[in-house]
Amino acid sequence: MRKSIIQLTAAAAMLAAGASYAQGEVDPALPEYEPVSGISGNLSSIGSDSLNNLMTLWAEEFQNFYPNVNIQIQGAGSSTAPPAITEGTANFGPMSRLMRSSEIQAFEERHGYPPTPVGTSIDLLAVFVNKDNPIECMSIEQIDAIFSVGRRCGAPESIDRWGQLGLEGAWENRDFALYSRNAVSGTYGFFKENALCGGDFRPSINEQPGSASVVQGVNESLNGIGYSGMAYLTSGVKTVSISPVGSDQCIEPNKENAAEGDYPLARLLYVYVNKNPNRPLPPLEREFFRMVLSRQGQEVVVRDGYIPLPESAAARIRAQLDL
């Protein structure tokens, strides 16, 4: 039942957002956060690199309301969140993917109930190339044939040079410089499942410890291609439109297409928490999520380059947490 609630929430966030919210505006129906008295103490967050900056900005916003709260944040990758939440070394476990069944099982064996994933915002995973690269669009099949060894998405052959994508002149015989997140990253796992159709990456990829370093690698290499969240876009790189499997329609990675459910690499970003289903959240965690799911919290989402949740989705999540 818990999983179905999250799936419905994700669908609401992706599809129920109106056109104005797709532009990055915050839903005016979101409640204003009203601070309460008696909130102080320490909070810690261990998990996603993609969410590291957003968690930092939320922490700063939260501390504006509660100066006596100290928040420590580590962002080494989504795979570091489940053990931290399970062992109790962190209050929050930001993840750019849902937990795997093995991770949920380890938590349940320790606590007797599953961890709670809290949808917080929407991200667009983009394919980046150097700003001087003339490529404008790729299909999922082509992306798979560039990054994977198995071509599970259906490409007839591997793609090893830019010329195989139609580029001519000096580009025709250029090889790829492939940049990727490392295996502890939720972004790595999401890209593997959704852009490689579950296949394995080529051994020649340059694994990077963070999204910013992926984009920096592409920026510094004329032949570079990599993937990261849209929030890491810089002037030295550009994004490529993507056509879904079996389609020839190029879909630009923008908020409008994410809100319509058309862009194939949109995802919900989560913060996991240990919530006993028979008890309310402790005051610190409760107020943090109340703030995140408020107008002020979603304004932070926009400021960091992500897509805010509509109130229809935020209300479902607040109900799930008994806020």
Order of alpha helices (4+ residues) and beta strands (2+ residues): alpha-alpha-beta-alpha-beta-alpha-beta-alpha-beta-beta-alpha-beta-alpha-beta-alpha-beta-beta-beta-alpha-beta-alpha-alpha-alpha
